[in-house]
Amino acid sequence: MSKIYAVYDTTGIQSYIFSSTKLRENMGASVLVGNVLKKYLPEILKKSLGDERVIVNWKERCDKSLDKNDNTLAEIIYVGGGNAYVAFTDLETYTKATKDFLLEVYDKTVSIGIASAYVETDFESGYEEQNKELLKRLSEAKGKINRPIPAGNQPITRASLLTGLPVVEQENGEAISAEQVCKREARNSSKSSENKFKEFDDLIRGNNNYLAVIHVDGNSCGKLIRGYSKANNWDEVVPKIREMSKRISELYKKAYCQTVNKLREFYKTSSYYNKNSELPHIKIILDGDDITCVTAGQYGTSFAAELLRAIEYFSQDKNLYPFEYKESSKLTACAGVTIFHSHYPFSAAYKMAEECCSNAKSYMRRDGESMKSFIDFHLHQSGAVTSLKSYRKEQYETANGYLLNRPYCMSNESEYPLYSEFEGLMKEWVKIQNKEDEGNKPWPRSRLKVLYAAMVDDSKVAEVLAWCKSRGYILPVEIKDNEIDKKQYATFFDVLELADTYENISEGVI
């Protein structure tokens, strides 16, 4: 009898987490998403098939292959990259466990979708081809999945204004759906220290009302794991992919925690800090090589840059790699940051951060097989809900070319501009904004806005600069029409755009 190699994947999680404008529902949704594969799946496997007949502690079995005991009905191979891989003894067992799992996910979350696929195997040989076929079938399953939404437009029901789902409860006069109930209960039961924040506005520091959402995604982590699993023998492959998945997850957590600590130390020196002041930072997702967090707007770009540096730094430890170490094995990641007004829809801001991250990855791929870390960022100053591509085409394309120089490369030895160019110029710009330096007067906001508008309109930039210079306002770099490298001009524009919403949490690399 053939055995079953199965995979489970959560779908629609971004819209599930970010569909709400209420922080407690966003954070509760994040808790639920994190629980689906790490908590609910092992619990249901044990409940459905018998506690003594399943193995779920895969992290503690990284030095072992699959259990071949006839008494074992199911074993979690590993969880990583948003997927859970499970070995079942037969199709009937897989079908029963999957049905019970889907019911549990619906009961706990209401609308998180689950895609699943399987292939038949003997768990002896043929791993590579079987895994390719499994991922192909998963892709097909995800394309066919239809997330059912209970009808909310029937005359006997009242629909939630936020989700459109039927109202099931009243909370302080607010009509809420079952999905909202699940999210709020998850938030209330969470022991996270971040529960102290009630609304996103609680993160705002300073005179502006900007927030920043940061999305970081690892580069080719799945490819790296598969690179350690070329052997077709299942007994050789399983320990390798378990160990590598575990170590990648631990590295990202270590990099994230160090960056948060760096932000905390910087924040303690700021004018916003007092002993009752909470660190303006919230973790939304920290799952494998996928990180999403929210912070005060002025810290967003430098926090993301520092996080990318930390990921590369820690990945240089040869002990990370359980098997043969190669220089090309170094882990890198890309980051997207959206800085936005707090009243702007959070889901739209997150989508732009995702697009920034995707844009950064597209530049990374131009280097071919060479993996580098890139960062792209966007300051959204309008209330328009639009795509990043459309916004940039409308706002930043001029007769003389594209104004922006983003994304920036965080890795050394690249043909692309390093982020240090941006940081160095920003440092100079902040200095001349805030104090008189060598006879040059600090730049007031009014002059900054005039120069920014001239660059956006691509008109009379040299004339504006001459006018400013005659009054003692000098730039950290000299810019003249048609006499400066376009990349340097665009880098300066990037700096100028973020000048009011940027603070560097670290003056250097780790």
Steps between C-alpha positions, in 0.01 A plus 500: 500500500635843404563754768414870475734802488277805562535876530275764659510869415307793645341733243355848524697577816601853399143610438396316817750688715481843340133526405420677825584855607497394865838412646364238740341313208821522292705362786241237588492390137881475506482271804245277325703480179806398699299232681357328191798284404701515821223432751171393344649250254696294758210520745251371243733226379522367855129545565391347170745210477593432861761664718732201498476442124635833371834678526490881499825607675702527177742762639614253763559235234731694268760224519247233410315393188135395487374251752439166325298346784175345372319652796575855376214635286638850438817700558569868439810511285557872553325838500663785309443764236131519589450130424471184708619167355353182647551128440187280522480125501219491239248710307212427737697634795600813307138562398364464853768718661465768231124517540532540877773762455290709259208496742727613784647786294150617407385479861802693631541760223184499283667601173866395478523272198697175489641349182629143509648252257660157517702249302540127555840373606679224685720748694805311383625662178400759239471799737599773254249408229226432753555839664484679164175325418359581843574873463350496150179347635494750787524787253206355307301456821563860603379617160171317546432586863184695568478661841134477597349810659172447684222708348454830673234651279206283598195669658540299819860607557681819579839545339810633675598835350866396507498142368162463331449179696187435708494666840519252788572724801472853636808636676463839666228589252705381200357225279776251418530183293629158603834577333540814710406306813773244428762770441412695814498190718842400363638846577355497854643155572843590366767574760694729268639814659379687192139465620547833678441680167131558433517676164763558230502868598661394831822438303531857376792699639581862430304767318413304185244222492696255288518126552720252316414144400801282421487177302811280473522181297799268469667440166476143375489336843297215352763458230771490766314228693448300181869545422575293809257231395624388159527142613202294393519284809234609751711388798774745393272788401265528799762581769656760271184690413385487862824642631530769232139615543546521876823699472362749245207570729729547799731733304215730396371514857849583627546775238157645574551501878839667467354771276216563743756533781697746288184704446428486874847631590469779244150587619622543857723785382221678310297799611183286482611267778392500861476219753133441412560515126464170315722405208293602192530166326265206440581160352229377266663195336821317589482167322810342349645746249186716497490809725241776519499769767377853563688785663499877529549647153842657558656164592360290215773526238800475732338212694453303177856575390640389835293181487639410156853560629435276800367216282811508280731535798366201691481285188878523461535267798605168349336322791165602355543248224461142619684357200749618240546880526542707185550875472194513271294360788493836678144603575369829367158664498308789349293760680214728408398796717191721474494818707143625520259720692321314777158570349596325176359144461750264655427222250589734211822611674598136554430418136737780396767362734457161332537666159814679619641166614411341164668788319812452713500129412477580128825699528659218698421257217684720249819376659413151381602236750670752730274556801505851648280691741300795366268754661227709340290757684205724430369812670128516432380855548161485328176332599470319169476122521705391202779266397863591554573474128216735404590750771865513400423530131275795568715676760862427416538471123632823347617610157861438608437153639399324817546700821553211740816298551329228703547218578839508670736210541602408855774256393855589407666458159196586296457710188190650659520800736564392855264613772798665666483768229148581610592488870806719454311764307209486745741554788640811334153626417372455856805686626444805282129495580552517872799726560724758344808339349806688371300813439208321328163572653258220602245427230144594600212277390370765263823496296507120503147488360586747224801290392301176522221645284753618241652152475156336471400741223844460342520876452741775598691293753825687442315830531348400833837378629669825398229695678546289814879525484487877480322492835751268664320168449758254366442136399721209609553425128507735204218457253479675165263440211641236264838508675459227758479125480131402489547239771656753735220745421240231567674397822482857619130509414447183706673670792305821455169315497571317827682782677211577735417138575837332557710419803792259480487247783862400440798693373669191360492132417490236774 
